[in-house]
Amino acid sequence: VAKDLALQLPALGERGVRLLYGGRTQYFALHGKTGHLVVAERIDREQLCQLVQQCVLRCEMIVEGEM
Protein backbone atom coordinates (compact mmCIF):
# COMPACT_ATOMS: atom_id res chain seq x y z
CA VAL A 1 0.00 0.00 0.00
CA ALA A 2 2.80 2.41 0.88
CA LYS A 3 4.47 1.71 -2.46
CA ASP A 4 1.20 2.07 -4.42
CA LEU A 5 0.50 5.43 -2.75
CA ALA A 6 4.13 6.55 -3.23
CA LEU A 7 4.49 7.12 0.54
CA GLN A 8 7.34 6.23 2.84
CA LEU A 9 6.43 3.84 5.69
CA PRO A 10 6.52 6.52 8.45
CA ALA A 11 4.06 8.58 6.40
CA LEU A 12 1.37 5.89 6.74
CA GLY A 13 1.09 6.61 10.46
CA GLU A 14 1.53 10.36 10.06
CA ARG A 15 -1.21 10.56 7.42
CA GLY A 16 -3.72 8.65 9.56
CA VAL A 17 -4.10 5.83 7.03
CA ARG A 18 -6.84 3.43 8.11
CA LEU A 19 -9.09 0.78 6.62
CA LEU A 20 -12.86 0.75 6.95
CA TYR A 21 -15.13 -2.23 6.43
CA GLY A 22 -18.93 -2.09 6.54
CA GLY A 23 -19.35 -5.15 8.75
CA ARG A 24 -18.53 -5.87 12.37
CA THR A 25 -15.31 -7.73 11.67
CA GLN A 26 -12.22 -5.97 10.38
CA TYR A 27 -10.86 -8.55 7.92
CA PHE A 28 -7.91 -6.52 6.66
CA ALA A 29 -5.14 -4.46 8.26
CA LEU A 30 -2.04 -2.55 7.28
CA HIS A 31 1.20 -4.11 8.49
CA GLY A 32 3.01 -1.27 10.25
CA LYS A 33 6.56 -2.36 9.43
CA THR A 34 6.07 -3.28 5.76
CA GLY A 35 3.07 -1.23 4.62
CA HIS A 36 1.47 -4.39 3.19
CA LEU A 37 -2.26 -5.05 3.22
CA VAL A 38 -2.74 -8.25 5.25
CA VAL A 39 -5.61 -10.47 6.34
CA ALA A 40 -6.39 -9.69 9.98
CA GLU A 41 -9.18 -12.23 10.61
CA ARG A 42 -10.09 -15.62 9.23
CA ILE A 43 -12.40 -15.21 6.21
CA ASP A 44 -15.12 -17.87 6.08
CA ARG A 45 -16.72 -17.69 2.63
CA GLU A 46 -19.58 -20.05 3.57
CA GLN A 47 -20.55 -17.82 6.49
CA LEU A 48 -20.21 -14.50 4.64
CA CYS A 49 -21.69 -15.39 1.26
CA GLN A 50 -24.07 -18.28 1.83
CA LEU A 51 -26.54 -17.46 -0.92
CA VAL A 52 -24.37 -15.82 -3.58
CA GLN A 53 -21.98 -17.39 -6.08
CA GLN A 54 -19.57 -14.46 -6.27
CA CYS A 55 -18.26 -13.39 -2.86
CA VAL A 56 -16.79 -9.88 -2.59
CA LEU A 57 -15.44 -8.17 0.53
CA ARG A 58 -15.25 -4.41 0.19
CA CYS A 59 -13.16 -2.10 2.30
CA GLU A 60 -12.13 1.51 2.03
CA MET A 61 -8.79 3.08 2.75
CA ILE A 62 -8.82 6.55 4.25
CA VAL A 63 -5.71 8.74 3.89
CA GLU A 64 -5.75 12.15 5.53
CA GLY A 65 -4.19 15.12 3.77
CA GLU A 66 -3.54 15.87 0.14
CA MET A 67 -2.16 13.26 -2.25
CHARMM-style PDB file with segment names, atoms N, HN, CA, C and O in Angstrom:
ATOM      1  N   VAL     1       0.828  -1.187   0.000  1.00  0.00      PROA
ATOM      2  CA  VAL     1       0.000   0.000   0.000  1.00  0.00      PROA
ATOM      3  C   VAL     1       0.874   1.254   0.000  1.00  0.00      PROA
ATOM      4  O   VAL     1       0.612   2.203  -0.738  1.00  0.00      PROA
ATOM      5  N   ALA     2       1.909   1.247   0.830  1.00  0.00      PROA
ATOM      6  HN  ALA     2       2.122   0.475   1.430  1.00  0.00      PROA
ATOM      7  CA  ALA     2       2.798   2.412   0.877  1.00  0.00      PROA
ATOM      8  C   ALA     2       3.417   2.649  -0.496  1.00  0.00      PROA
ATOM      9  O   ALA     2       3.486   3.788  -0.958  1.00  0.00      PROA
ATOM     10  N   LYS     3       3.861   1.594  -1.140  1.00  0.00      PROA
ATOM     11  HN  LYS     3       3.805   0.669  -0.764  1.00  0.00      PROA
ATOM     12  CA  LYS     3       4.471   1.712  -2.463  1.00  0.00      PROA
ATOM     13  C   LYS     3       3.446   2.212  -3.488  1.00  0.00      PROA
ATOM     14  O   LYS     3       3.757   3.093  -4.290  1.00  0.00      PROA
ATOM     15  N   ASP     4       2.237   1.661  -3.467  1.00  0.00      PROA
ATOM     16  HN  ASP     4       1.984   0.945  -2.815  1.00  0.00      PROA
ATOM     17  CA  ASP     4       1.198   2.068  -4.419  1.00  0.00      PROA
ATOM     18  C   ASP     4       0.797   3.528  -4.246  1.00  0.00      PROA
ATOM     19  O   ASP     4       0.443   4.193  -5.219  1.00  0.00      PROA
ATOM     20  N   LEU     5       0.850   4.029  -3.021  1.00  0.00      PROA
ATOM     21  HN  LEU     5       1.138   3.489  -2.230  1.00  0.00      PROA
ATOM     22  CA  LEU     5       0.500   5.428  -2.749  1.00  0.00      PROA
ATOM     23  C   LEU     5       1.709   6.355  -2.844  1.00  0.00      PROA
ATOM     24  O   LEU     5       1.589   7.563  -2.641  1.00  0.00      PROA
ATOM     25  N   ALA     6       2.874   5.785  -3.152  1.00  0.00      PROA
ATOM     26  HN  ALA     6       2.972   4.804  -3.317  1.00  0.00      PROA
ATOM     27  CA  ALA     6       4.129   6.549  -3.233  1.00  0.00      PROA
ATOM     28  C   ALA     6       4.416   7.280  -1.921  1.00  0.00      PROA
ATOM     29  O   ALA     6       4.804   8.448  -1.924  1.00  0.00      PROA
ATOM     30  N   LEU     7       4.218   6.574  -0.793  1.00  0.00      PROA
ATOM     31  HN  LEU     7       3.902   5.625  -0.791  1.00  0.00      PROA
ATOM     32  CA  LEU     7       4.492   7.122   0.537  1.00  0.00      PROA
ATOM     33  C   LEU     7       5.587   6.301   1.203  1.00  0.00      PROA
ATOM     34  O   LEU     7       5.702   5.099   0.963  1.00  0.00      PROA
ATOM     35  N   GLN     8       6.375   6.938   2.023  1.00  0.00      PROA
ATOM     36  HN  GLN     8       6.282   7.914   2.217  1.00  0.00      PROA
ATOM     37  CA  GLN     8       7.341   6.234   2.844  1.00  0.00      PROA
ATOM     38  C   GLN     8       6.586   5.606   4.019  1.00  0.00      PROA
ATOM     39  O   GLN     8       5.524   6.099   4.399  1.00  0.00      PROA
ATOM     40  N   LEU     9       7.118   4.529   4.598  1.00  0.00      PROA
ATOM     41  HN  LEU     9       7.981   4.128   4.289  1.00  0.00      PROA
ATOM     42  CA  LEU     9       6.429   3.842   5.692  1.00  0.00      PROA
ATOM     43  C   LEU     9       6.054   4.749   6.853  1.00  0.00      PROA
ATOM     44  O   LEU     9       4.930   4.638   7.342  1.00  0.00      PROA
ATOM     45  N   PRO    10       6.930   5.651   7.334  1.00  0.00      PROA
ATOM     46  CA  PRO    10       6.519   6.522   8.448  1.00  0.00      PROA
ATOM     47  C   PRO    10       5.324   7.402   8.095  1.00  0.00      PROA
ATOM     48  O   PRO    10       4.559   7.794   8.976  1.00  0.00      PROA
ATOM     49  N   ALA    11       5.163   7.710   6.819  1.00  0.00      PROA
ATOM     50  HN  ALA    11       5.784   7.391   6.103  1.00  0.00      PROA
ATOM     51  CA  ALA    11       4.065   8.581   6.397  1.00  0.00      PROA
ATOM     52  C   ALA    11       2.708   7.915   6.560  1.00  0.00      PROA
ATOM     53  O   ALA    11       1.700   8.607   6.700  1.00  0.00      PROA
ATOM     54  N   LEU    12       2.659   6.579   6.546  1.00  0.00      PROA
ATOM     55  HN  LEU    12       3.478   6.017   6.432  1.00  0.00      PROA
ATOM     56  CA  LEU    12       1.368   5.893   6.737  1.00  0.00      PROA
ATOM     57  C   LEU    12       0.766   6.259   8.092  1.00  0.00      PROA
ATOM     58  O   LEU    12      -0.425   6.556   8.184  1.00  0.00      PROA
ATOM     59  N   GLY    13       1.576   6.239   9.126  1.00  0.00      PROA
ATOM     60  HN  GLY    13       2.543   5.998   9.051  1.00  0.00      PROA
ATOM     61  CA  GLY    13       1.091   6.608  10.456  1.00  0.00      PROA
ATOM     62  C   GLY    13       0.817   8.097  10.576  1.00  0.00      PROA
ATOM     63  O   GLY    13      -0.166   8.508  11.193  1.00  0.00      PROA
ATOM     64  N   GLU    14       1.685   8.899   9.990  1.00  0.00      PROA
ATOM     65  HN  GLU    14       2.483   8.566   9.489  1.00  0.00      PROA
ATOM     66  CA  GLU    14       1.529  10.358  10.060  1.00  0.00      PROA
ATOM     67  C   GLU    14       0.287  10.837   9.315  1.00  0.00      PROA
ATOM     68  O   GLU    14      -0.343  11.813   9.723  1.00  0.00      PROA
ATOM     69  N   ARG    15      -0.068  10.159   8.230  1.00  0.00      PROA
ATOM     70  HN  ARG    15       0.443   9.366   7.898  1.00  0.00      PROA
ATOM     71  CA  ARG    15      -1.212  10.557   7.415  1.00  0.00      PROA
ATOM     72  C   ARG    15      -2.527   9.969   7.917  1.00  0.00      PROA
ATOM     73  O   ARG    15      -3.573  10.200   7.310  1.00  0.00      PROA
ATOM     74  N   GLY    16      -2.493   9.220   9.005  1.00  0.00      PROA
ATOM     75  HN  GLY    16      -1.644   9.033   9.498  1.00  0.00      PROA
ATOM     76  CA  GLY    16      -3.719   8.646   9.564  1.00  0.00      PROA
ATOM     77  C   GLY    16      -4.361   7.631   8.643  1.00  0.00      PROA
ATOM     78  O   GLY    16      -5.587   7.564   8.562  1.00  0.00      PROA
ATOM     79  N   VAL    17      -3.560   6.839   7.945  1.00  0.00      PROA
ATOM     80  HN  VAL    17      -2.563   6.894   8.011  1.00  0.00      PROA
ATOM     81  CA  VAL    17      -4.100   5.833   7.031  1.00  0.00      PROA
ATOM     82  C   VAL    17      -4.834   4.776   7.841  1.00  0.00      PROA
ATOM     83  O   VAL    17      -4.303   4.250   8.820  1.00  0.00      PROA
ATOM     84  N   ARG    18      -6.069   4.468   7.423  1.00  0.00      PROA
ATOM     85  HN  ARG    18      -6.500   4.895   6.629  1.00  0.00      PROA
ATOM     86  CA  ARG    18      -6.844   3.434   8.105  1.00  0.00      PROA
ATOM     87  C   ARG    18      -7.777   2.761   7.117  1.00  0.00      PROA
ATOM     88  O   ARG    18      -8.113   3.325   6.076  1.00  0.00      PROA
ATOM     89  N   LEU    19      -8.189   1.558   7.452  1.00  0.00      PROA
ATOM     90  HN  LEU    19      -7.917   1.099   8.297  1.00  0.00      PROA
ATOM     91  CA  LEU    19      -9.090   0.780   6.615  1.00  0.00      PROA
ATOM     92  C   LEU    19     -10.455   0.724   7.267  1.00  0.00      PROA
ATOM     93  O   LEU    19     -10.567   0.573   8.484  1.00  0.00      PROA
ATOM     94  N   LEU    20     -11.492   0.845   6.457  1.00  0.00      PROA
ATOM     95  HN  LEU    20     -11.401   0.967   5.468  1.00  0.00      PROA
ATOM     96  CA  LEU    20     -12.859   0.751   6.948  1.00  0.00      PROA
ATOM     97  C   LEU    20     -13.575  -0.379   6.225  1.00  0.00      PROA
ATOM     98  O   LEU    20     -13.430  -0.552   5.015  1.00  0.00      PROA
ATOM     99  N   TYR    21     -14.342  -1.137   6.978  1.00  0.00      PROA
ATOM    100  HN  TYR    21     -14.460  -0.997   7.961  1.00  0.00      PROA
ATOM    101  CA  TYR    21     -15.126  -2.231   6.431  1.00  0.00      PROA
ATOM    102  C   TYR    21     -16.527  -2.075   6.974  1.00  0.00      PROA
ATOM    103  O   TYR    21     -16.693  -1.740   8.147  1.00  0.00      PROA
ATOM    104  N   GLY    22     -17.548  -2.310   6.152  1.00  0.00      PROA
ATOM    105  HN  GLY    22     -17.413  -2.582   5.199  1.00  0.00      PROA
ATOM    106  CA  GLY    22     -18.932  -2.087   6.538  1.00  0.00      PROA
ATOM    107  C   GLY    22     -19.471  -3.032   7.590  1.00  0.00      PROA
ATOM    108  O   GLY    22     -20.467  -2.711   8.237  1.00  0.00      PROA
ATOM    109  N   GLY    23     -18.856  -4.175   7.784  1.00  0.00      PROA
ATOM    110  HN  GLY    23     -18.046  -4.435   7.258  1.00  0.00      PROA
ATOM    111  CA  GLY    23     -19.352  -5.150   8.749  1.00  0.00      PROA
ATOM    112  C   GLY    23     -18.757  -4.973  10.126  1.00  0.00      PROA
ATOM    113  O   GLY    23     -18.058  -3.996  10.394  1.00  0.00      PROA
ATOM    114  N   ARG    24     -19.037  -5.922  10.994  1.00  0.00      PROA
ATOM    115  HN  ARG    24     -19.605  -6.716  10.777  1.00  0.00      PROA
ATOM    116  CA  ARG    24     -18.535  -5.868  12.372  1.00  0.00      PROA
ATOM    117  C   ARG    24     -17.073  -6.291  12.474  1.00  0.00      PROA
ATOM    118  O   ARG    24     -16.340  -5.814  13.340  1.00  0.00      PROA
ATOM    119  N   THR    25     -16.662  -7.180  11.595  1.00  0.00      PROA
ATOM    120  HN  THR    25     -17.258  -7.568  10.891  1.00  0.00      PROA
ATOM    121  CA  THR    25     -15.309  -7.731  11.667  1.00  0.00      PROA
ATOM    122  C   THR    25     -14.381  -6.999  10.715  1.00  0.00      PROA
ATOM    123  O   THR    25     -14.714  -6.781   9.550  1.00  0.00      PROA
ATOM    124  N   GLN    26     -13.238  -6.627  11.212  1.00  0.00      PROA
ATOM    125  HN  GLN    26     -12.968  -6.803  12.158  1.00  0.00      PROA
ATOM    126  CA  GLN    26     -12.218  -5.972  10.382  1.00  0.00      PROA
ATOM    127  C   GLN    26     -11.338  -7.080   9.804  1.00  0.00      PROA
ATOM    128  O   GLN    26     -10.468  -7.610  10.496  1.00  0.00      PROA
ATOM    129  N   TYR    27     -11.564  -7.427   8.541  1.00  0.00      PROA
ATOM    130  HN  TYR    27     -12.270  -6.997   7.979  1.00  0.00      PROA
ATOM    131  CA  TYR    27     -10.858  -8.551   7.925  1.00  0.00      PROA
ATOM    132  C   TYR    27      -9.457  -8.197   7.433  1.00  0.00      PROA
ATOM    133  O   TYR    27      -8.618  -9.081   7.260  1.00  0.00      PROA
ATOM    134  N   PHE    28      -9.203  -6.928   7.212  1.00  0.00      PROA
ATOM    135  HN  PHE    28      -9.884  -6.209   7.354  1.00  0.00      PROA
ATOM    136  CA  PHE    28      -7.915  -6.518   6.661  1.00  0.00      PROA
ATOM    137  C   PHE    28      -7.246  -5.495   7.574  1.00  0.00      PROA
ATOM    138  O   PHE    28      -7.912  -4.797   8.339  1.00  0.00      PROA
ATOM    139  N   ALA    29      -5.918  -5.419   7.481  1.00  0.00      PROA
ATOM    140  HN  ALA    29      -5.377  -5.986   6.860  1.00  0.00      PROA
ATOM    141  CA  ALA    29      -5.145  -4.455   8.264  1.00  0.00      PROA
ATOM    142  C   ALA    29      -3.913  -4.058   7.473  1.00  0.00      PROA
ATOM    143  O   ALA    29      -3.522  -4.742   6.526  1.00  0.00      PROA
ATOM    144  N   LEU    30      -3.312  -2.963   7.862  1.00  0.00      PROA
ATOM    145  HN  LEU    30      -3.629  -2.408   8.631  1.00  0.00      PROA
ATOM    146  CA  LEU    30      -2.039  -2.551   7.280  1.00  0.00      PROA
ATOM    147  C   LEU    30      -0.922  -2.985   8.219  1.00  0.00      PROA
ATOM    148  O   LEU    30      -0.953  -2.682   9.412  1.00  0.00      PROA
ATOM    149  N   HSD    31       0.045  -3.681   7.691  1.00  0.00      PROA
ATOM    150  HN  HSD    31       0.070  -3.927   6.722  1.00  0.00      PROA
ATOM    151  CA  HSD    31       1.196  -4.108   8.494  1.00  0.00      PROA
ATOM    152  C   HSD    31       2.080  -2.887   8.697  1.00  0.00      PROA
ATOM    153  O   HSD    31       2.563  -2.309   7.724  1.00  0.00      PROA
ATOM    154  N   GLY    32       2.295  -2.493   9.926  1.00  0.00      PROA
ATOM    155  HN  GLY    32       1.902  -2.963  10.716  1.00  0.00      PROA
ATOM    156  CA  GLY    32       3.010  -1.266  10.249  1.00  0.00      PROA
ATOM    157  C   GLY    32       4.464  -1.216   9.802  1.00  0.00      PROA
ATOM    158  O   GLY    32       4.972  -0.142   9.482  1.00  0.00      PROA
ATOM    159  N   LYS    33       5.138  -2.354   9.774  1.00  0.00      PROA
ATOM    160  HN  LYS    33       4.726  -3.227  10.034  1.00  0.00      PROA
ATOM    161  CA  LYS    33       6.556  -2.357   9.428  1.00  0.00      PROA
ATOM    162  C   LYS    33       6.809  -2.491   7.930  1.00  0.00      PROA
ATOM    163  O   LYS    33       7.859  -2.077   7.439  1.00  0.00      PROA
ATOM    164  N   THR    34       5.847  -3.070   7.197  1.00  0.00      PROA
ATOM    165  HN  THR    34       4.994  -3.406   7.596  1.00  0.00      PROA
ATOM    166  CA  THR    34       6.067  -3.282   5.765  1.00  0.00      PROA
ATOM    167  C   THR    34       5.158  -2.427   4.886  1.00  0.00      PROA
ATOM    168  O   THR    34       5.480  -2.178   3.724  1.00  0.00      PROA
ATOM    169  N   GLY    35       4.027  -1.975   5.427  1.00  0.00      PROA
ATOM    170  HN  GLY    35       3.766  -2.177   6.371  1.00  0.00      PROA
ATOM    171  CA  GLY    35       3.067  -1.231   4.621  1.00  0.00      PROA
ATOM    172  C   GLY    35       2.198  -2.119   3.752  1.00  0.00      PROA
ATOM    173  O   GLY    35       1.470  -1.625   2.890  1.00  0.00      PROA
ATOM    174  N   HSD    36       2.266  -3.440   3.972  1.00  0.00      PROA
ATOM    175  HN  HSD    36       2.857  -3.841   4.672  1.00  0.00      PROA
ATOM    176  CA  HSD    36       1.472  -4.388   3.194  1.00  0.00      PROA
ATOM    177  C   HSD    36       0.046  -4.488   3.734  1.00  0.00      PROA
ATOM    178  O   HSD    36      -0.192  -4.328   4.931  1.00  0.00      PROA
ATOM    179  N   LEU    37      -0.884  -4.750   2.842  1.00  0.00      PROA
ATOM    180  HN  LEU    37      -0.690  -4.880   1.869  1.00  0.00      PROA
ATOM    181  CA  LEU    37      -2.256  -5.054   3.218  1.00  0.00      PROA
ATOM    182  C   LEU    37      -2.296  -6.532   3.578  1.00  0.00      PROA
ATOM    183  O   LEU    37      -1.922  -7.374   2.762  1.00  0.00      PROA
ATOM    184  N   VAL    38      -2.743  -6.861   4.787  1.00  0.00      PROA
ATOM    185  HN  VAL    38      -3.047  -6.177   5.450  1.00  0.00      PROA
ATOM    186  CA  VAL    38      -2.743  -8.245   5.255  1.00  0.00      PROA
ATOM    187  C   VAL    38      -4.132  -8.641   5.743  1.00  0.00      PROA
ATOM    188  O   VAL    38      -4.964  -7.789   6.056  1.00  0.00      PROA
ATOM    189  N   VAL    39      -4.363  -9.944   5.801  1.00  0.00      PROA
ATOM    190  HN  VAL    39      -3.687 -10.635   5.547  1.00  0.00      PROA
ATOM    191  CA  VAL    39      -5.615 -10.472   6.338  1.00  0.00      PROA
ATOM    192  C   VAL    39      -5.493 -10.470   7.859  1.00  0.00      PROA
ATOM    193  O   VAL    39      -4.552 -11.039   8.413  1.00  0.00      PROA
ATOM    194  N   ALA    40      -6.450  -9.829   8.530  1.00  0.00      PROA
ATOM    195  HN  ALA    40      -7.214  -9.367   8.080  1.00  0.00      PROA
ATOM    196  CA  ALA    40      -6.393  -9.690   9.982  1.00  0.00      PROA
ATOM    197  C   ALA    40      -7.257 -10.724  10.701  1.00  0.00      PROA
ATOM    198  O   ALA    40      -7.006 -11.042  11.864  1.00  0.00      PROA
ATOM    199  N   GLU    41      -8.267 -11.247  10.021  1.00  0.00      PROA
ATOM    200  HN  GLU    41      -8.472 -10.989   9.077  1.00  0.00      PROA
ATOM    201  CA  GLU    41      -9.182 -12.232  10.606  1.00  0.00      PROA
ATOM    202  C   GLU    41      -9.417 -13.348   9.602  1.00  0.00      PROA
ATOM    203  O   GLU    41      -9.294 -13.146   8.394  1.00  0.00      PROA
ATOM    204  N   ARG    42      -9.747 -14.497  10.099  1.00  0.00      PROA
ATOM    205  HN  ARG    42      -9.847 -14.661  11.080  1.00  0.00      PROA
ATOM    206  CA  ARG    42     -10.086 -15.623   9.226  1.00  0.00      PROA
ATOM    207  C   ARG    42     -11.325 -15.254   8.405  1.00  0.00      PROA
ATOM    208  O   ARG    42     -12.302 -14.740   8.950  1.00  0.00      PROA
ATOM    209  N   ILE    43     -11.281 -15.516   7.094  1.00  0.00      PROA
ATOM    210  HN  ILE    43     -10.487 -15.933   6.652  1.00  0.00      PROA
ATOM    211  CA  ILE    43     -12.396 -15.213   6.210  1.00  0.00      PROA
ATOM    212  C   ILE    43     -13.094 -16.517   5.860  1.00  0.00      PROA
ATOM    213  O   ILE    43     -12.522 -17.376   5.190  1.00  0.00      PROA
ATOM    214  N   ASP    44     -14.330 -16.661   6.315  1.00  0.00      PROA
ATOM    215  HN  ASP    44     -14.796 -15.962   6.859  1.00  0.00      PROA
ATOM    216  CA  ASP    44     -15.121 -17.868   6.082  1.00  0.00      PROA
ATOM    217  C   ASP    44     -16.149 -17.570   4.992  1.00  0.00      PROA
ATOM    218  O   ASP    44     -17.185 -16.963   5.263  1.00  0.00      PROA
ATOM    219  N   ARG    45     -15.863 -17.993   3.767  1.00  0.00      PROA
ATOM    220  HN  ARG    45     -15.021 -18.486   3.547  1.00  0.00      PROA
ATOM    221  CA  ARG    45     -16.721 -17.693   2.633  1.00  0.00      PROA
ATOM    222  C   ARG    45     -18.141 -18.242   2.840  1.00  0.00      PROA
ATOM    223  O   ARG    45     -19.113 -17.563   2.507  1.00  0.00      PROA
ATOM    224  N   GLU    46     -18.272 -19.444   3.376  1.00  0.00      PROA
ATOM    225  HN  GLU    46     -17.483 -19.996   3.646  1.00  0.00      PROA
ATOM    226  CA  GLU    46     -19.584 -20.047   3.573  1.00  0.00      PROA
ATOM    227  C   GLU    46     -20.440 -19.227   4.542  1.00  0.00      PROA
ATOM    228  O   GLU    46     -21.659 -19.149   4.387  1.00  0.00      PROA
ATOM    229  N   GLN    47     -19.809 -18.629   5.521  1.00  0.00      PROA
ATOM    230  HN  GLN    47     -18.819 -18.693   5.647  1.00  0.00      PROA
ATOM    231  CA  GLN    47     -20.549 -17.816   6.486  1.00  0.00      PROA
ATOM    232  C   GLN    47     -20.912 -16.453   5.896  1.00  0.00      PROA
ATOM    233  O   GLN    47     -22.023 -15.965   6.104  1.00  0.00      PROA
ATOM    234  N   LEU    48     -19.990 -15.844   5.169  1.00  0.00      PROA
ATOM    235  HN  LEU    48     -19.088 -16.240   5.000  1.00  0.00      PROA
ATOM    236  CA  LEU    48     -20.209 -14.495   4.643  1.00  0.00      PROA
ATOM    237  C   LEU    48     -21.117 -14.446   3.422  1.00  0.00      PROA
ATOM    238  O   LEU    48     -21.907 -13.515   3.268  1.00  0.00      PROA
ATOM    239  N   CYS    49     -21.008 -15.438   2.563  1.00  0.00      PROA
ATOM    240  HN  CYS    49     -20.366 -16.194   2.688  1.00  0.00      PROA
ATOM    241  CA  CYS    49     -21.690 -15.392   1.261  1.00  0.00      PROA
ATOM    242  C   CYS    49     -22.476 -16.668   1.007  1.00  0.00      PROA
ATOM    243  O   CYS    49     -22.288 -17.318  -0.021  1.00  0.00      PROA
ATOM    244  N   GLN    50     -23.336 -17.025   1.917  1.00  0.00      PROA
ATOM    245  HN  GLN    50     -23.488 -16.496   2.752  1.00  0.00      PROA
ATOM    246  CA  GLN    50     -24.066 -18.284   1.828  1.00  0.00      PROA
ATOM    247  C   GLN    50     -24.892 -18.413   0.555  1.00  0.00      PROA
ATOM    248  O   GLN    50     -24.914 -19.477  -0.063  1.00  0.00      PROA
ATOM    249  N   LEU    51     -25.562 -17.355   0.161  1.00  0.00      PROA
ATOM    250  HN  LEU    51     -25.544 -16.490   0.663  1.00  0.00      PROA
ATOM    251  CA  LEU    51     -26.536 -17.459  -0.919  1.00  0.00      PROA
ATOM    252  C   LEU    51     -26.083 -16.847  -2.234  1.00  0.00      PROA
ATOM    253  O   LEU    51     -26.883 -16.756  -3.165  1.00  0.00      PROA
ATOM    254  N   VAL    52     -24.845 -16.429  -2.343  1.00  0.00      PROA
ATOM    255  HN  VAL    52     -24.195 -16.503  -1.586  1.00  0.00      PROA
ATOM    256  CA  VAL    52     -24.371 -15.818  -3.583  1.00  0.00      PROA
ATOM    257  C   VAL    52     -23.175 -16.586  -4.124  1.00  0.00      PROA
ATOM    258  O   VAL    52     -22.360 -17.106  -3.362  1.00  0.00      PROA
ATOM    259  N   GLN    53     -23.080 -16.650  -5.452  1.00  0.00      PROA
ATOM    260  HN  GLN    53     -23.742 -16.228  -6.071  1.00  0.00      PROA
ATOM    261  CA  GLN    53     -21.983 -17.385  -6.077  1.00  0.00      PROA
ATOM    262  C   GLN    53     -20.683 -16.594  -6.021  1.00  0.00      PROA
ATOM    263  O   GLN    53     -19.621 -17.153  -5.749  1.00  0.00      PROA
ATOM    264  N   GLN    54     -20.769 -15.293  -6.279  1.00  0.00      PROA
ATOM    265  HN  GLN    54     -21.632 -14.839  -6.500  1.00  0.00      PROA
ATOM    266  CA  GLN    54     -19.571 -14.461  -6.267  1.00  0.00      PROA
ATOM    267  C   GLN    54     -19.492 -13.728  -4.930  1.00  0.00      PROA
ATOM    268  O   GLN    54     -20.388 -12.958  -4.583  1.00  0.00      PROA
ATOM    269  N   CYS    55     -18.425 -13.969  -4.187  1.00  0.00      PROA
ATOM    270  HN  CYS    55     -17.697 -14.595  -4.469  1.00  0.00      PROA
ATOM    271  CA  CYS    55     -18.260 -13.386  -2.859  1.00  0.00      PROA
ATOM    272  C   CYS    55     -17.243 -12.242  -2.929  1.00  0.00      PROA
ATOM    273  O   CYS    55     -16.102 -12.445  -3.344  1.00  0.00      PROA
ATOM    274  N   VAL    56     -17.658 -11.055  -2.525  1.00  0.00      PROA
ATOM    275  HN  VAL    56     -18.585 -10.890  -2.188  1.00  0.00      PROA
ATOM    276  CA  VAL    56     -16.787  -9.883  -2.587  1.00  0.00      PROA
ATOM    277  C   VAL    56     -16.781  -9.204  -1.221  1.00  0.00      PROA
ATOM    278  O   VAL    56     -17.837  -8.924  -0.653  1.00  0.00      PROA
ATOM    279  N   LEU    57     -15.581  -8.940  -0.699  1.00  0.00      PROA
ATOM    280  HN  LEU    57     -14.723  -9.168  -1.161  1.00  0.00      PROA
ATOM    281  CA  LEU    57     -15.437  -8.165   0.529  1.00  0.00      PROA
ATOM    282  C   LEU    57     -14.935  -6.782   0.135  1.00  0.00      PROA
ATOM    283  O   LEU    57     -13.907  -6.660  -0.532  1.00  0.00      PROA
ATOM    284  N   ARG    58     -15.635  -5.768   0.534  1.00  0.00      PROA
ATOM    285  HN  ARG    58     -16.470  -5.868   1.075  1.00  0.00      PROA
ATOM    286  CA  ARG    58     -15.246  -4.406   0.193  1.00  0.00      PROA
ATOM    287  C   ARG    58     -14.717  -3.707   1.439  1.00  0.00      PROA
ATOM    288  O   ARG    58     -15.242  -3.860   2.542  1.00  0.00      PROA
ATOM    289  N   CYS    59     -13.669  -2.943   1.224  1.00  0.00      PROA
ATOM    290  HN  CYS    59     -13.242  -2.818   0.329  1.00  0.00      PROA
ATOM    291  CA  CYS    59     -13.157  -2.098   2.303  1.00  0.00      PROA
ATOM    292  C   CYS    59     -12.672  -0.803   1.684  1.00  0.00      PROA
ATOM    293  O   CYS    59     -12.367  -0.746   0.493  1.00  0.00      PROA
ATOM    294  N   GLU    60     -12.603   0.216   2.487  1.00  0.00      PROA
ATOM    295  HN  GLU    60     -12.850   0.170   3.455  1.00  0.00      PROA
ATOM    296  CA  GLU    60     -12.135   1.515   2.025  1.00  0.00      PROA
ATOM    297  C   GLU    60     -10.875   1.893   2.794  1.00  0.00      PROA
ATOM    298  O   GLU    60     -10.721   1.570   3.972  1.00  0.00      PROA
ATOM    299  N   MET    61      -9.994   2.576   2.109  1.00  0.00      PROA
ATOM    300  HN  MET    61     -10.118   2.839   1.152  1.00  0.00      PROA
ATOM    301  CA  MET    61      -8.792   3.085   2.752  1.00  0.00      PROA
ATOM    302  C   MET    61      -8.921   4.595   2.829  1.00  0.00      PROA
ATOM    303  O   MET    61      -9.175   5.263   1.827  1.00  0.00      PROA
ATOM    304  N   ILE    62      -8.744   5.116   4.020  1.00  0.00      PROA
ATOM    305  HN  ILE    62      -8.538   4.573   4.834  1.00  0.00      PROA
ATOM    306  CA  ILE    62      -8.825   6.553   4.247  1.00  0.00      PROA
ATOM    307  C   ILE    62      -7.401   7.065   4.480  1.00  0.00      PROA
ATOM    308  O   ILE    62      -6.673   6.533   5.318  1.00  0.00      PROA
ATOM    309  N   VAL    63      -7.012   8.097   3.734  1.00  0.00      PROA
ATOM    310  HN  VAL    63      -7.603   8.530   3.053  1.00  0.00      PROA
ATOM    311  CA  VAL    63      -5.707   8.740   3.888  1.00  0.00      PROA
ATOM    312  C   VAL    63      -5.971  10.221   4.104  1.00  0.00      PROA
ATOM    313  O   VAL    63      -6.562  10.882   3.250  1.00  0.00      PROA
ATOM    314  N   GLU    64      -5.537  10.738   5.235  1.00  0.00      PROA
ATOM    315  HN  GLU    64      -5.057  10.201   5.929  1.00  0.00      PROA
ATOM    316  CA  GLU    64      -5.746  12.149   5.530  1.00  0.00      PROA
ATOM    317  C   GLU    64      -4.712  13.013   4.810  1.00  0.00      PROA
ATOM    318  O   GLU    64      -3.576  12.586   4.604  1.00  0.00      PROA
ATOM    319  N   GLY    65      -5.096  14.191   4.439  1.00  0.00      PROA
ATOM    320  HN  GLY    65      -6.019  14.538   4.606  1.00  0.00      PROA
ATOM    321  CA  GLY    65      -4.189  15.124   3.773  1.00  0.00      PROA
ATOM    322  C   GLY    65      -4.241  14.975   2.265  1.00  0.00      PROA
ATOM    323  O   GLY    65      -4.902  14.083   1.734  1.00  0.00      PROA
ATOM    324  N   GLU    66      -3.540  15.856   1.594  1.00  0.00      PROA
ATOM    325  HN  GLU    66      -3.003  16.581   2.026  1.00  0.00      PROA
ATOM    326  CA  GLU    66      -3.540  15.868   0.136  1.00  0.00      PROA
ATOM    327  C   GLU    66      -2.616  14.795  -0.409  1.00  0.00      PROA
ATOM    328  O   GLU    66      -1.601  14.455   0.199  1.00  0.00      PROA
ATOM    329  N   MET    67      -2.988  14.272  -1.568  1.00  0.00      PROA
ATOM    330  HN  MET    67      -3.812  14.549  -2.062  1.00  0.00      PROA
ATOM    331  CA  MET    67      -2.164  13.258  -2.249  1.00  0.00      PROA
ATOM    332  C   MET    67      -1.551  13.895  -3.485  1.00  0.00      PROA
ATOM    333  OT1 MET    67      -0.816  13.234  -4.220  1.00  0.00      PROA
TER     334      MET     67
END
